[in-house]
Structures are given as C-alpha cells and as structure tokens.
Amino acid sequence: MGNVETAPWVWVIVAIVAVVLIVLLLLATGRRRKAIQQKRDDAHREKAAEIRRDAENRELDAREREAKAARARADAEQAQVEAARLRQQADQQATEAKTLRDDVNERTRKADELDPDIQGERRGRGNSGAASQENPGGGSHADRENPRSGI
C-alpha cells in the first residue's frame, strides 16, 4: 500500500516541477522579448540621432543661405546707393558742363561782338541777331579760321 500513498506525492512533485518549468520558460521568453525590444529601441535611438544630425546640418545650411541672402540684399542696396551717387554725380557734371558751355557761348558772343570782321558781316546782313543768319557757316569767326573745325 505504500505505493498508493506515494503516488499523490509524486503528482505534487511533478506539478511543482511543471510549474517551475513554466515559470522558467516564461522568464526566458520575457528576457528574450526584452532583449528584442532593447535591440529595437537601440535601433530607433540610432535612427533618431541620425535624423537629428541631419536636421542640424539642414539648419546650418538654412542659416548659411539666409546669411548669403542677407549679404546679397546688402550688396544690392549698396549698388543702389552707388548708382544714386553716380546719378547725382552725373547730374552735377551735366550741370557743370552746361554752365561751361553757356560760358563758352557767352565768351564766343562777346568775341564776335568785338571782332570787326564779324561786326561787318552783321551790318551787311542787317544785324538780325540770329546765329544762323550771322554765320551761315554755322560757327564763330574762330571756327572759320580753324581748318580742323570741319567747316
């Protein structure tokens, strides 16, 4: 009869061993899942770090392009200022040239008034006062005497 009494204890031991094996199996599976999850998390961290580095590089590129654009705007503005300065200088020189030309014309008129040959021509034509009538050659007395004047 001893065999019958040991049979329940054997089943209890078998059940305990089975439970221990199941627990060990679950622990091993959990560790494996954690290891797989850890690898996945590490891969995601690396990918995130790569994306951040790429974003930082793009940020630097964007800043560089903004700086180039600002320099180009400043260069364009400087060119506009220089163009305005050159226009002002051109206007001033044109005004000076007109003043000089008016002075030359006034001096030529005075010289023509003093020149007896020009005065004689005016008297002979009726002294109309128009330059084209005074000098049909189109120039002053000095122009007629200068062979290089083209007249």
MDAnalysis code that builds the backbone (N, CA, C; Angstrom):
import MDAnalysis as mda
import numpy as np

u = mda.Universe.empty(453, n_residues=151, atom_resindex=np.repeat(np.arange(151), 3), trajectory=True)
u.add_TopologyAttr("name", ["N", "CA", "C"] * 151)
u.add_TopologyAttr("resid", np.arange(1, 152))
u.add_TopologyAttr("resname", ["MET", "GLY", "ASN", "VAL", "GLU", "THR", "ALA", "PRO", "TRP", "VAL", "TRP", "VAL", "ILE", "VAL", "ALA", "ILE", "VAL", "ALA", "VAL", "VAL", "LEU", "ILE", "VAL", "LEU", "LEU", "LEU", "LEU", "ALA", "THR", "GLY", "ARG", "ARG", "ARG", "LYS", "ALA", "ILE", "GLN", "GLN", "LYS", "ARG", "ASP", "ASP", "ALA", "HIS", "ARG", "GLU", "LYS", "ALA", "ALA", "GLU", "ILE", "ARG", "ARG", "ASP", "ALA", "GLU", "ASN", "ARG", "GLU", "LEU", "ASP", "ALA", "ARG", "GLU", "ARG", "GLU", "ALA", "LYS", "ALA", "ALA", "ARG", "ALA", "ARG", "ALA", "ASP", "ALA", "GLU", "GLN", "ALA", "GLN", "VAL", "GLU", "ALA", "ALA", "ARG", "LEU", "ARG", "GLN", "GLN", "ALA", "ASP", "GLN", "GLN", "ALA", "THR", "GLU", "ALA", "LYS", "THR", "LEU", "ARG", "ASP", "ASP", "VAL", "ASN", "GLU", "ARG", "THR", "ARG", "LYS", "ALA", "ASP", "GLU", "LEU", "ASP", "PRO", "ASP", "ILE", "GLN", "GLY", "GLU", "ARG", "ARG", "GLY", "ARG", "GLY", "ASN", "SER", "GLY", "ALA", "ALA", "SER", "GLN", "GLU", "ASN", "PRO", "GLY", "GLY", "GLY", "SER", "HIS", "ALA", "ASP", "ARG", "GLU", "ASN", "PRO", "ARG", "SER", "GLY", "ILE"])
u.atoms.positions = np.array([
    [0.817, -1.191, 0.000],
    [0.000, 0.000, 0.000],
    [0.847, 1.236, 0.000],
    [2.031, 1.107, 0.250],
    [2.936, 2.253, 0.261],
    [3.028, 2.897, -1.087],
    [2.776, 2.100, -2.056],
    [2.867, 2.641, -3.401],
    [1.714, 3.584, -3.710],
    [0.611, 3.291, -3.129],
    [-0.557, 4.134, -3.387],
    [-0.389, 5.476, -2.702],
    [0.174, 5.457, -1.519],
    [0.353, 6.713, -0.801],
    [1.415, 7.580, -1.449],
    [2.385, 7.053, -2.049],
    [3.426, 7.855, -2.689],
    [2.956, 8.440, -4.000],
    [1.992, 7.880, -4.563],
    [1.516, 8.371, -5.856],
    [1.006, 9.791, -5.774],
    [0.256, 10.195, -4.726],
    [-0.161, 11.597, -4.703],
    [1.017, 12.538, -4.535],
    [2.035, 12.111, -3.747],
    [3.217, 12.972, -3.582],
    [3.988, 13.104, -4.887],
    [3.994, 12.132, -5.647],
    [4.696, 12.169, -6.939],
    [3.991, 13.167, -7.850],
    [2.675, 13.118, -7.809],
    [1.922, 14.051, -8.658],
    [2.142, 15.494, -8.189],
    [2.248, 15.674, -6.923],
    [2.504, 17.018, -6.395],
    [3.877, 17.475, -6.840],
    [4.866, 16.640, -6.770],
    [6.226, 16.992, -7.190],
    [6.253, 17.247, -8.687],
    [5.593, 16.426, -9.439],
    [5.529, 16.621, -10.896],
    [4.848, 17.946, -11.203],
    [3.805, 18.261, -10.471],
    [3.088, 19.527, -10.682],
    [3.989, 20.698, -10.328],
    [4.730, 20.598, -9.226],
    [5.637, 21.676, -8.822],
    [6.732, 21.848, -9.867],
    [7.291, 20.746, -10.322],
    [8.333, 20.815, -11.358],
    [7.746, 21.420, -12.627],
    [6.545, 21.056, -12.987],
    [5.908, 21.605, -14.189],
    [5.696, 23.103, -14.032],
    [5.256, 23.525, -12.853],
    [5.036, 24.957, -12.604],
    [6.366, 25.693, -12.674],
    [7.414, 25.114, -12.079],
    [8.741, 25.743, -12.113],
    [9.231, 25.840, -13.552],
    [9.037, 24.812, -14.334],
    [9.452, 24.841, -15.742],
    [8.670, 25.906, -16.524],
    [7.389, 25.984, -16.244],
    [6.563, 27.004, -16.926],
    [7.037, 28.397, -16.547],
    [7.317, 28.603, -15.263],
    [7.805, 29.920, -14.802],
    [9.141, 30.227, -15.461],
    [10.044, 29.249, -15.492],
    [11.342, 29.452, -16.140],
    [11.176, 29.750, -17.627],
    [10.274, 29.031, -18.258],
    [10.009, 29.271, -19.676],
    [9.468, 30.678, -19.901],
    [8.553, 31.101, -19.026],
    [8.009, 32.458, -19.139],
    [9.093, 33.517, -18.893],
    [9.958, 33.262, -17.915],
    [11.048, 34.197, -17.649],
    [12.003, 34.289, -18.838],
    [12.328, 33.153, -19.409],
    [13.227, 33.139, -20.562],
    [12.584, 33.859, -21.747],
    [11.321, 33.608, -21.957],
    [10.604, 34.282, -23.042],
    [10.547, 35.783, -22.794],
    [10.308, 36.176, -21.553],
    [10.263, 37.596, -21.203],
    [11.613, 38.263, -21.425],
    [12.676, 37.563, -21.040],
    [14.021, 38.120, -21.254],
    [14.316, 38.267, -22.746],
    [13.903, 37.264, -23.499],
    [14.115, 37.315, -24.943],
    [13.344, 38.496, -25.533],
    [12.110, 38.684, -25.086],
    [11.301, 39.819, -25.565],
    [11.962, 41.140, -25.188],
    [12.480, 41.178, -23.937],
    [13.155, 42.404, -23.501],
    [14.401, 42.665, -24.352],
    [15.138, 41.580, -24.651],
    [16.344, 41.737, -25.474],
    [15.972, 42.218, -26.872],
    [14.924, 41.641, -27.440],
    [14.465, 42.068, -28.769],
    [13.990, 43.515, -28.717],
    [13.229, 43.844, -27.683],
    [12.745, 45.218, -27.521],
    [13.923, 46.186, -27.335],
    [14.936, 45.749, -26.574],
    [16.118, 46.585, -26.350],
    [16.839, 46.855, -27.681],
    [16.988, 45.801, -28.495],
    [17.624, 45.972, -29.805],
    [16.815, 46.937, -30.674],
    [15.510, 46.778, -30.659],
    [14.628, 47.647, -31.433],
    [14.752, 49.094, -30.938],
    [14.757, 49.266, -29.594],
    [14.894, 50.618, -29.031],
    [16.245, 51.235, -29.401],
    [17.304, 50.426, -29.342],
    [18.632, 50.928, -29.724],
    [18.654, 51.363, -31.190],
    [18.055, 50.561, -32.050],
    [17.987, 50.915, -33.470],
    [17.202, 52.220, -33.666],
    [16.112, 52.361, -32.926],
    [15.317, 53.595, -33.022],
    [16.105, 54.798, -32.502],
    [16.872, 54.580, -31.430],
    [17.696, 55.678, -30.896],
    [18.735, 56.119, -31.927],
    [19.372, 55.128, -32.560],
    [20.367, 55.452, -33.593],
    [19.712, 56.207, -34.758],
    [18.564, 55.733, -35.172],
    [17.855, 56.394, -36.279],
    [17.457, 57.812, -35.876],
    [16.981, 57.986, -34.655],
    [16.603, 59.321, -34.168],
    [17.826, 60.236, -34.104],
    [18.962, 59.700, -33.652],
    [20.190, 60.504, -33.600],
    [20.622, 60.901, -35.012],
    [20.497, 59.998, -35.956],
    [20.842, 60.300, -37.355],
    [19.914, 61.385, -37.911],
    [18.636, 61.275, -37.620],
    [17.673, 62.281, -38.081],
    [17.987, 63.640, -37.459],
    [18.360, 63.639, -36.176],
    [18.717, 64.905, -35.511],
    [19.967, 65.522, -36.141],
    [20.993, 64.675, -36.420],
    [22.207, 65.189, -37.063],
    [21.875, 65.782, -38.431],
    [21.039, 65.088, -39.171],
    [20.630, 65.589, -40.483],
    [19.871, 66.910, -40.349],
    [19.005, 66.990, -39.356],
    [18.255, 68.224, -39.123],
    [19.201, 69.367, -38.744],
    [20.207, 69.072, -37.913],
    [21.182, 70.105, -37.546],
    [21.958, 70.583, -38.764],
    [22.345, 69.629, -39.634],
    [23.050, 70.012, -40.867],
    [22.169, 70.881, -41.755],
    [20.910, 70.507, -41.845],
    [19.985, 71.309, -42.661],
    [19.781, 72.696, -42.045],
    [19.749, 72.755, -40.731],
    [19.623, 74.043, -40.044],
    [20.828, 74.924, -40.357],
    [22.018, 74.328, -40.329],
    [23.229, 75.085, -40.671],
    [23.175, 75.558, -42.122],
    [22.712, 74.689, -43.020],
    [22.563, 75.085, -44.428],
    [21.568, 76.231, -44.566],
    [20.472, 76.138, -43.836],
    [19.459, 77.198, -43.907],
    [20.037, 78.519, -43.397],
    [20.763, 78.464, -42.294],
    [21.382, 79.689, -41.763],
    [22.379, 80.278, -42.760],
    [23.161, 79.393, -43.375],
    [24.148, 79.856, -44.350],
    [23.454, 80.530, -45.539],
    [22.380, 79.923, -46.008],
    [21.645, 80.520, -47.133],
    [20.992, 81.835, -46.734],
    [20.496, 81.908, -45.509],
    [19.926, 83.175, -45.034],
    [20.999, 84.252, -44.979],
    [22.191, 83.873, -44.524],
    [23.292, 84.841, -44.461],
    [23.689, 85.289, -45.864],
    [23.738, 84.347, -46.807],
    [24.057, 84.711, -48.195],
    [22.997, 85.638, -48.766],
    [21.741, 85.354, -48.458],
    [20.654, 86.209, -48.941],
    [20.767, 87.606, -48.342],
    [21.100, 87.670, -47.059],
    [21.262, 88.983, -46.412],
    [22.429, 89.740, -47.035],
    [23.534, 89.025, -47.313],
    [24.668, 89.683, -47.974],
    [24.280, 90.163, -49.362],
    [23.526, 89.350, -50.088],
    [23.099, 89.743, -51.437],
    [22.197, 90.972, -51.373],
    [21.285, 90.998, -50.374],
    [20.432, 92.183, -50.213],
    [21.266, 93.411, -49.881],
    [22.259, 93.231, -49.012],
    [23.129, 94.354, -48.646],
    [23.935, 94.818, -49.853],
    [24.424, 93.861, -50.652],
    [25.164, 94.232, -51.863],
    [24.265, 94.980, -52.836],
    [23.026, 94.517, -52.973],
    [22.087, 95.183, -53.872],
    [21.783, 96.597, -53.379],
    [21.603, 96.725, -52.080],
    [21.334, 98.048, -51.516],
    [22.540, 98.960, -51.712],
    [23.747, 98.406, -51.509],
    [24.970, 99.189, -51.718],
    [25.065, 99.610, -53.184],
    [24.701, 98.716, -54.090],
    [24.727, 99.045, -55.515],
    [23.723, 100.154, -55.823],
    [22.556, 100.115, -55.183],
    [21.570, 101.175, -55.397],
    [22.091, 102.510, -54.878],
    [22.743, 102.478, -53.720],
    [23.309, 103.710, -53.169],
    [24.386, 104.241, -54.104],
    [25.239, 103.356, -54.588],
    [26.303, 103.761, -55.510],
    [25.713, 104.292, -56.815],
    [24.657, 103.656, -57.304],
    [24.003, 104.131, -58.532],
    [23.404, 105.515, -58.310],
    [22.777, 105.730, -57.161],
    [22.213, 107.048, -56.864],
    [23.328, 108.091, -56.783],
    [24.432, 107.711, -56.158],
    [25.570, 108.624, -56.049],
    [26.112, 108.949, -57.445],
    [26.225, 107.942, -58.299],
    [26.714, 108.168, -59.660],
    [25.738, 109.023, -60.464],
    [24.417, 108.798, -60.281],
    [23.429, 109.645, -60.967],
    [23.569, 111.085, -60.507],
    [23.741, 111.253, -59.206],
    [23.901, 112.607, -58.665],
    [25.172, 113.242, -59.227],
    [26.228, 112.477, -59.289],
    [27.487, 112.986, -59.840],
    [27.320, 113.315, -61.321],
    [26.627, 112.459, -62.065],
    [26.394, 112.714, -63.486],
    [25.558, 113.977, -63.674],
    [24.523, 114.136, -62.848],
    [23.701, 115.349, -62.934],
    [24.529, 116.593, -62.635],
    [25.381, 116.490, -61.616],
    [26.229, 117.631, -61.263],
    [27.193, 117.946, -62.400],
    [27.789, 116.918, -62.987],
    [28.716, 117.154, -64.085],
    [27.993, 117.693, -65.315],
    [26.766, 117.230, -65.556],
    [25.988, 117.768, -66.679],
    [25.675, 119.236, -66.437],
    [25.338, 119.576, -65.195],
    [25.071, 120.981, -64.866],
    [26.336, 121.811, -65.054],
    [27.469, 121.279, -64.596],
    [28.729, 122.000, -64.776],
    [29.061, 122.149, -66.259],
    [28.826, 121.094, -67.035],
    [29.088, 121.160, -68.472],
    [28.202, 122.202, -69.140],
    [26.915, 122.239, -68.732],
    [26.012, 123.242, -69.300],
    [26.478, 124.640, -68.934],
    [26.921, 124.816, -67.683],
    [27.422, 126.121, -67.249],
    [28.654, 126.506, -68.065],
    [29.552, 125.536, -68.241],
    [30.751, 125.818, -69.056],
    [30.369, 126.126, -70.501],
    [29.431, 125.362, -71.060],
    [29.005, 125.601, -72.443],
    [28.365, 126.977, -72.566],
    [27.528, 127.347, -71.593],
    [26.925, 128.683, -71.606],
    [28.003, 129.754, -71.527],
    [29.037, 129.511, -70.705],
    [30.137, 130.458, -70.588],
    [30.890, 130.551, -71.909],
    [31.136, 129.398, -72.535],
    [31.815, 129.397, -73.846],
    [30.983, 130.165, -74.863],
    [29.691, 129.921, -74.879],
    [28.820, 130.621, -75.833],
    [28.823, 132.126, -75.564],
    [28.800, 132.491, -74.284],
    [28.820, 133.917, -73.925],
    [30.147, 134.545, -74.342],
    [31.245, 133.863, -74.092],
    [32.558, 134.381, -74.482],
    [32.667, 134.470, -76.003],
    [32.156, 133.458, -76.686],
    [32.180, 133.487, -78.151],
    [31.353, 134.655, -78.663],
    [30.189, 134.889, -78.047],
    [29.341, 136.007, -78.458],
    [30.065, 137.324, -78.235],
    [30.714, 137.445, -77.052],
    [31.455, 138.675, -76.768],
    [32.609, 138.849, -77.744],
    [33.318, 137.739, -78.050],
    [34.422, 137.816, -79.007],
    [33.903, 138.222, -80.373],
    [32.757, 137.679, -80.770],
    [32.170, 138.036, -82.065],
    [31.754, 139.496, -82.095],
    [31.280, 140.004, -80.938],
    [30.898, 141.420, -80.882],
    [32.113, 142.332, -81.036],
    [33.258, 141.880, -80.486],
    [34.468, 142.691, -80.559],
    [35.170, 142.566, -81.910],
    [35.004, 141.452, -82.587],
    [35.705, 141.199, -83.847],
    [35.134, 142.095, -84.939],
    [35.981, 142.918, -85.538],
    [35.477, 143.817, -86.581],
    [34.972, 143.049, -87.806],
    [35.541, 141.891, -88.099],
    [35.072, 141.149, -89.266],
    [33.651, 140.639, -89.052],
    [33.354, 140.159, -87.852],
    [32.010, 139.660, -87.555],
    [31.036, 140.817, -87.517],
    [31.436, 141.952, -86.955],
    [30.548, 143.112, -86.886],
    [30.231, 143.598, -88.290],
    [31.220, 143.555, -89.167],
    [30.975, 143.993, -90.544],
    [29.989, 143.079, -91.235],
    [30.076, 141.800, -90.975],
    [29.135, 140.866, -91.589],
    [27.729, 141.107, -91.076],
    [27.582, 141.445, -89.802],
    [26.265, 141.707, -89.234],
    [25.658, 142.949, -89.875],
    [26.501, 143.985, -90.018],
    [25.985, 145.214, -90.616],
    [25.553, 144.967, -92.046],
    [26.320, 144.140, -92.725],
    [25.999, 143.881, -94.129],
    [24.740, 143.081, -94.300],
    [24.334, 142.290, -93.302],
    [23.138, 141.461, -93.402],
    [21.965, 142.081, -92.673],
    [22.142, 143.195, -92.111],
    [21.022, 143.829, -91.433],
    [21.009, 143.561, -89.960],
    [22.018, 142.890, -89.405],
    [22.166, 142.663, -87.969],
    [20.891, 142.078, -87.351],
    [20.485, 140.896, -87.845],
    [19.255, 140.288, -87.351],
    [19.423, 139.659, -85.982],
    [20.659, 139.283, -85.620],
    [20.891, 138.745, -84.281],
    [20.783, 137.237, -84.207],
    [20.264, 136.569, -85.207],
    [20.158, 135.113, -85.172],
    [21.499, 134.512, -85.553],
    [21.945, 133.539, -84.844],
    [23.262, 132.969, -85.070],
    [23.342, 132.320, -86.440],
    [22.266, 131.702, -86.896],
    [22.319, 131.044, -88.195],
    [22.397, 132.063, -89.311],
    [21.837, 133.226, -89.116],
    [21.902, 134.262, -90.132],
    [23.208, 135.021, -90.041],
    [23.752, 135.170, -88.837],
    [25.006, 135.880, -88.659],
    [26.140, 135.098, -89.280],
    [26.109, 133.799, -89.153],
    [27.219, 132.990, -89.594],
    [26.675, 131.789, -90.349],
    [26.491, 131.904, -91.641],
    [25.896, 130.800, -92.387],
    [26.766, 129.554, -92.365],
    [28.024, 129.679, -92.024],
    [28.902, 128.515, -91.931],
    [28.605, 127.702, -90.695],
    [27.899, 128.253, -89.749],
    [27.479, 127.510, -88.576],
    [28.441, 127.634, -87.423],
    [29.476, 128.455, -87.473],
    [30.416, 128.559, -86.369],
    [30.823, 130.000, -86.163],
    [31.674, 130.229, -85.185],
    [32.157, 131.569, -84.907],
    [33.288, 131.910, -85.856],
    [33.794, 133.123, -85.700],
    [34.921, 133.582, -86.502],
    [36.106, 132.642, -86.297],
    [36.302, 132.172, -85.075],
    [37.402, 131.261, -84.771],
    [37.220, 129.946, -85.515],
    [35.989, 129.492, -85.707],
    [35.742, 128.252, -86.435],
    [36.129, 128.397, -87.896],
    [35.873, 129.549, -88.478],
    [36.203, 129.746, -89.882],
    [37.696, 129.795, -90.105],
    [38.430, 130.236, -89.114],
    [39.866, 130.323, -89.266],
    [40.570, 129.001, -88.918],
    [39.873, 128.083, -88.275],
    [40.455, 126.810, -87.874],
    [40.114, 125.755, -88.920],
    [41.128, 125.286, -89.676],
    [40.819, 124.315, -90.719],
    [40.361, 122.964, -90.172],
    [40.593, 122.677, -88.917],
    [40.192, 121.388, -88.328],
    [38.765, 121.411, -87.814],
    [38.095, 122.511, -87.855],
    [36.748, 122.595, -87.303],
    [35.718, 121.873, -88.157],
    [36.095, 121.485, -89.357],
    [35.176, 120.759, -90.196],
    [34.325, 121.664, -91.053],
    [34.610, 122.930, -91.104],
    [33.799, 123.847, -91.901],
    [34.600, 124.353, -93.049],
])
